Amino acid sequence: MSSPSENDNISLADLSATHRDLLWVLSQAGPSESGPLHHALTDYYTDGIDYTRVCDTLEELIEHDLVTTQTHDTTEYRLTESGRRALSARQAWEAGTHSTKGGHE
């Protein structure tokens, strides 16, 4: 697993569309279990998406410190502060309001 300082520099451009879509769904839905996240992506993707792939992608997002879990009776996934910052930087880039000086996000 990467150190927190390396995770602070993660760019969503370095992740797959599935990673970015899961982050987006979590940002809109708030803390969620894997089932509703899978359902949201299945509704979005024309060819659907395998449940195992969603779970694997969530685990990868946890490794990047973009998502965290909280477990009581079920496991709930939620964005971390790093995840929120990465999404915000991506949205700024998409809107054309990113800085063109150094770096990429």
Buried (B, 14 or more C-beta within 10 A) or exposed (E): EEEEEEBEEBEBEEBEEBBBBBBBBBBEEEEBEBEEBBBBBBEEEEEEBEBEEBBEBBEBBBEBBBBBBEEEEEEBBBBBEBBBBBBEBBBEBEEEEBEEEEEEB
